[in-house]
Amino acid sequence: MCGDTDTTACVAGALAGAYYGYNAIPAERKETLRGKDIIDCCLFEGFERVRE
């Protein structure tokens, strides 16, 4: 991963997200996320469909 900083950041973010989870993001940060409605839809409504 030498010289490809955007890929390195993407992998680091994915690993951190998998380890810490969505609920580790402070509420004030979640409210300012661009695309929050899409994220919430994918996360929460998607999980509900899987459970059915």
C-alpha positions as CSV (number, residue, x, y, z in Angstrom):
1,M,0.0,0.0,0.0
2,C,2.8,2.4,-0.8
3,G,1.8,5.6,-2.5
4,D,-1.9,4.9,-2.8
5,T,-3.2,7.0,0.1
6,D,-6.9,7.0,-0.9
7,T,-7.0,3.2,-0.9
8,T,-5.1,3.0,2.4
9,A,-7.6,5.5,4.0
10,C,-10.5,3.5,2.6
11,V,-9.2,0.2,4.0
12,A,-8.4,1.8,7.4
13,G,-11.9,3.3,7.5
14,A,-13.6,0.0,6.6
15,L,-11.6,-1.9,9.3
16,A,-12.3,0.8,11.9
17,G,-16.0,0.7,11.0
18,A,-16.1,-3.1,11.3
19,Y,-14.3,-3.0,14.6
20,Y,-16.0,-0.1,16.4
21,G,-19.4,-0.1,14.6
22,Y,-21.9,2.6,13.7
23,N,-22.9,3.3,17.2
24,A,-19.3,4.4,18.1
25,I,-19.8,7.5,15.9
26,P,-20.8,10.4,18.2
27,A,-24.5,11.5,17.6
28,E,-23.5,15.1,16.7
29,R,-21.3,13.7,13.9
30,K,-24.0,11.3,12.6
31,E,-26.4,14.2,12.2
32,T,-24.0,16.1,9.9
33,L,-23.1,13.1,7.7
34,R,-23.8,13.7,4.0
35,G,-26.1,10.9,2.8
36,K,-27.2,10.0,6.4
37,D,-30.7,9.1,5.2
38,I,-29.2,6.6,2.7
39,I,-26.9,5.1,5.3
40,D,-29.7,4.7,7.8
41,C,-31.9,3.1,5.1
42,C,-29.2,0.6,4.1
43,L,-28.2,-0.2,7.6
44,F,-31.5,-0.4,9.4
45,E,-34.1,-1.2,6.8
46,G,-31.8,-3.7,5.2
47,F,-31.3,-5.5,8.4
48,E,-35.0,-5.7,9.0
49,R,-35.5,-7.3,5.6
50,V,-32.8,-9.9,6.4
51,R,-34.5,-10.8,9.7
52,E,-37.9,-11.5,8.0
